[in-house]
Amino acid sequence: MVSENNHYSRNAKFVSVLFVLYYYLDLSVIGDVIRLGPLSYSIGNVDGLSVVSFFSLVYFAFRFYVSSDADLLSRYLSYVGLACSKYTRTSPVLNSLSKSNCRRHVKRQDVSNYKIRLSEILRDESYIDNFEFGELTIYGGGYDRNRGSKGLYIDYEIEPKLDDLTRIQSYRARAKVNFFSSALLYFSAFILFFLKDDSFWDVLLTYVLLVIAFSLLIWNDFLFPVIISF
């Protein structure tokens, strides 16, 4: 069910529908008097109603945009994080790309302390010089919203190559997702967002109604009168 928790969205849709009906039904102002309850007001500048209507619609559109933009982006980024966490482990293509990215990442890391710790556990100092990484596993991922490290990331662990069955703690690190994988994940997240998130359809409907209302208002009250005057 589509959520109506955002009253700015509800107001924007309601006002937009009023504008659409006004122009679709070809309604017009009769006389120059407005009645608000027991009070009546005479309108000296009837043409000014178009300007008032335009800025009223702008106000409702702006309030809707401000209230929905941050929330919509936050919802979408949560789907981006979900897609990264899921598809880098389950999708054969993204898993392969992510593992290649992680192997390049670990080559750029300073793993000297990890090597020393392994050599101490194995009681073999020569292992530092003969060190090699083996199997790599991706166990997590998501979208980091912190300003300094904003973006998609992958959590991975990689086991050292050992000749015996000694159980050694794997090397764990976090890598940034490369551009191509990021593009696939953002697209996958958009599909999930498009299919599963109720707010997407509510926001889309509101924007469509606002665009139609603005188009009708500008054409009928501003552009068309100028065109026919020539």
C-alpha positions as CSV (number, residue, x, y, z in Angstrom):
1,M,0.0,0.0,0.0
2,V,1.3,3.5,-0.9
3,S,2.2,5.5,2.2
4,E,0.5,8.9,2.8
5,N,2.6,9.8,5.8
6,N,4.1,12.8,4.0
7,H,1.4,15.5,4.2
8,Y,3.4,17.8,1.8
9,S,3.1,15.1,-0.8
10,R,-0.7,14.8,-0.2
11,N,-1.1,18.6,-0.4
12,A,0.9,18.8,-3.6
13,K,-1.2,16.1,-5.2
14,F,-4.4,17.7,-4.1
15,V,-3.5,21.2,-5.4
16,S,-2.2,19.7,-8.7
17,V,-5.4,17.8,-9.3
18,L,-7.4,21.0,-8.7
19,F,-5.4,22.8,-11.3
20,V,-5.7,19.9,-13.8
21,L,-9.5,19.7,-13.3
22,Y,-9.8,23.5,-13.6
23,Y,-8.2,23.5,-17.1
24,Y,-9.5,20.2,-18.3
25,L,-13.1,21.2,-17.5
26,D,-12.4,24.7,-18.9
27,L,-13.6,26.4,-15.8
28,S,-13.4,30.2,-15.4
29,V,-13.8,32.9,-12.8
30,I,-17.3,34.5,-12.9
31,G,-17.5,38.1,-11.7
32,D,-14.9,39.8,-9.6
33,V,-16.1,38.8,-6.1
34,I,-14.5,36.1,-3.9
35,R,-16.6,34.8,-0.9
36,L,-14.8,33.4,2.1
37,G,-17.5,32.3,4.5
38,P,-19.5,35.3,5.6
39,L,-17.0,37.7,4.0
40,S,-17.0,38.9,0.4
41,Y,-14.0,40.4,-1.4
42,S,-14.0,42.4,-4.6
43,I,-11.1,41.7,-7.0
44,G,-9.7,44.7,-8.7
45,N,-7.0,42.9,-10.6
46,V,-8.5,39.6,-11.9
47,D,-5.4,39.0,-14.1
48,G,-3.4,38.8,-10.9
49,L,-5.1,35.5,-10.0
50,S,-2.8,33.8,-12.5
51,V,0.3,35.0,-10.7
52,V,-1.1,34.1,-7.3
53,S,-2.0,30.6,-8.6
54,F,1.4,30.1,-10.1
55,F,3.3,31.0,-6.9
56,S,0.8,29.0,-4.8
57,L,1.7,25.9,-6.9
58,V,5.4,26.8,-6.6
59,Y,5.1,26.9,-2.8
60,F,3.4,23.5,-2.5
61,A,5.9,22.0,-5.1
62,F,8.9,23.4,-3.2
63,R,7.6,22.2,0.2
64,F,7.1,18.7,-1.3
65,Y,10.6,18.7,-2.8
66,V,12.3,19.7,0.4
67,S,10.4,17.1,2.5
68,S,10.7,14.2,0.1
69,D,14.1,14.7,-1.5
70,A,16.3,13.7,1.5
71,D,14.0,10.9,2.5
72,L,13.8,9.4,-1.0
73,L,17.6,9.5,-1.4
74,S,18.0,7.9,2.0
75,R,15.6,5.1,1.1
76,Y,17.4,4.6,-2.2
77,L,20.9,4.4,-0.6
78,S,19.6,1.8,1.8
79,Y,18.7,-0.3,-1.3
80,V,22.2,0.4,-2.7
81,G,23.7,-0.9,0.5
82,L,21.4,-4.0,0.4
83,A,22.3,-4.7,-3.2
84,C,26.1,-4.4,-2.4
85,S,25.8,-6.7,0.6
86,K,23.8,-9.3,-1.3
87,Y,24.9,-9.4,-5.0
88,T,28.6,-9.2,-4.4
89,R,28.2,-12.6,-2.7
90,T,25.5,-14.2,-4.8
91,S,25.8,-12.8,-8.3
92,P,28.5,-14.7,-10.3
93,V,29.5,-11.6,-12.3
94,L,29.6,-9.2,-9.4
95,N,31.3,-11.8,-7.1
96,S,34.0,-12.3,-9.7
97,L,34.5,-8.6,-10.2
98,S,34.5,-7.9,-6.5
99,K,37.1,-10.6,-5.8
100,S,39.4,-9.2,-8.5
101,N,39.0,-5.8,-6.9
102,C,39.8,-7.1,-3.5
103,R,42.9,-8.9,-4.6
104,R,44.2,-5.7,-6.2
105,H,43.3,-3.9,-2.9
106,V,45.1,-6.4,-0.7
107,K,48.3,-6.0,-2.8
108,R,48.3,-2.3,-2.0
109,Q,47.9,-2.9,1.8
110,D,50.7,-3.0,4.3
111,V,50.4,-6.6,5.7
112,S,53.8,-6.7,7.4
113,N,52.3,-7.0,10.9
114,Y,50.0,-9.8,9.7
115,K,53.0,-11.7,8.3
116,I,55.0,-11.2,11.5
117,R,52.1,-12.5,13.6
118,L,51.8,-15.6,11.3
119,S,55.5,-16.3,11.5
120,E,55.3,-16.2,15.3
121,I,52.3,-18.5,15.3
122,L,54.0,-20.9,12.9
123,R,57.4,-20.4,14.6
124,D,59.0,-20.0,11.2
125,E,60.6,-16.6,10.4
126,S,61.2,-17.7,6.8
127,Y,57.4,-17.6,6.3
128,I,57.6,-13.8,6.1
129,D,59.6,-14.0,2.9
130,N,57.6,-16.9,1.4
131,F,54.2,-15.5,2.3
132,E,51.3,-15.9,-0.2
133,F,47.6,-15.3,0.0
134,G,45.2,-18.0,-0.9
135,E,41.4,-18.2,-1.0
136,L,39.4,-15.0,-0.8
137,T,35.9,-14.7,0.5
138,I,33.5,-11.7,0.5
139,Y,31.4,-11.7,3.7
140,G,29.8,-8.3,3.6
141,G,29.3,-5.0,2.0
142,G,27.2,-1.9,2.0
143,Y,27.1,1.9,1.5
144,D,29.1,4.1,3.8
145,R,27.4,7.4,4.4
146,N,30.2,9.0,6.3
147,R,31.5,12.1,4.6
148,G,35.2,11.1,4.5
149,S,34.6,7.6,3.1
150,K,31.3,7.9,1.4
151,G,30.5,5.2,-1.2
152,L,30.2,1.5,-1.7
153,Y,32.5,-0.9,0.1
154,I,33.2,-4.7,0.3
155,D,34.3,-6.5,3.5
156,Y,36.5,-9.5,2.6
157,E,38.8,-12.0,4.2
158,I,41.7,-13.8,2.6
159,E,43.4,-16.9,3.9
160,P,47.2,-17.4,3.8
161,K,48.5,-20.4,1.8
162,L,49.7,-23.0,4.2
163,D,51.1,-26.5,3.6
164,D,49.5,-28.0,6.7
165,L,46.1,-27.9,8.2
166,T,47.0,-25.2,10.8
167,R,44.0,-22.9,11.5
168,I,45.2,-19.3,11.1
169,Q,43.0,-16.3,11.4
170,S,42.4,-14.8,7.9
171,Y,43.4,-11.3,6.9
172,R,40.4,-9.1,6.9
173,A,40.0,-5.7,5.2
174,R,37.5,-3.3,3.6
175,A,37.8,-2.3,-0.1
176,K,36.1,0.4,-2.1
177,V,33.9,-1.0,-5.0
178,N,35.3,-0.1,-8.4
179,F,33.5,2.0,-10.9
180,F,32.0,-0.7,-13.1
181,S,30.8,-2.8,-10.2
182,S,29.3,0.3,-8.6
183,A,27.4,1.1,-11.8
184,L,25.9,-2.4,-11.8
185,L,25.0,-2.1,-8.1
186,Y,23.4,1.3,-8.4
187,F,21.3,0.0,-11.3
188,S,20.3,-3.2,-9.4
189,A,19.4,-1.0,-6.4
190,F,17.2,1.2,-8.6
191,I,15.4,-1.9,-9.9
192,L,14.8,-3.0,-6.3
193,F,13.7,0.5,-5.3
194,F,11.4,0.7,-8.3
195,L,9.7,-2.6,-7.6
196,K,9.6,-2.7,-3.8
197,D,9.5,0.8,-2.3
198,D,6.0,2.3,-1.9
199,S,7.4,5.8,-1.6
200,F,8.9,5.7,-5.1
201,W,5.4,5.5,-6.7
202,D,4.0,8.2,-4.4
203,V,6.8,10.6,-5.2
204,L,6.6,9.8,-9.0
205,L,2.8,10.4,-9.1
206,T,3.2,13.7,-7.2
207,Y,5.9,14.9,-9.6
208,V,3.9,13.8,-12.7
209,L,0.8,15.7,-11.4
210,L,3.0,18.8,-10.6
211,V,4.5,18.8,-14.1
212,I,1.1,18.6,-15.7
213,A,-0.3,21.3,-13.5
214,F,2.6,23.6,-14.1
215,S,2.4,23.0,-17.9
216,L,-1.3,23.7,-18.1
217,L,-1.0,26.8,-15.9
218,I,2.0,28.3,-17.8
219,W,0.4,27.5,-21.2
220,N,-3.1,28.7,-20.5
221,D,-2.3,31.8,-18.4
222,F,1.0,33.0,-19.7
223,L,2.1,31.6,-23.0
224,F,-1.1,31.2,-24.9
225,P,-2.4,34.8,-24.2
226,V,1.0,36.1,-25.4
227,I,0.8,34.0,-28.6
228,I,-2.7,35.1,-29.6
229,S,-1.9,38.7,-28.9
230,F,0.5,38.9,-31.9
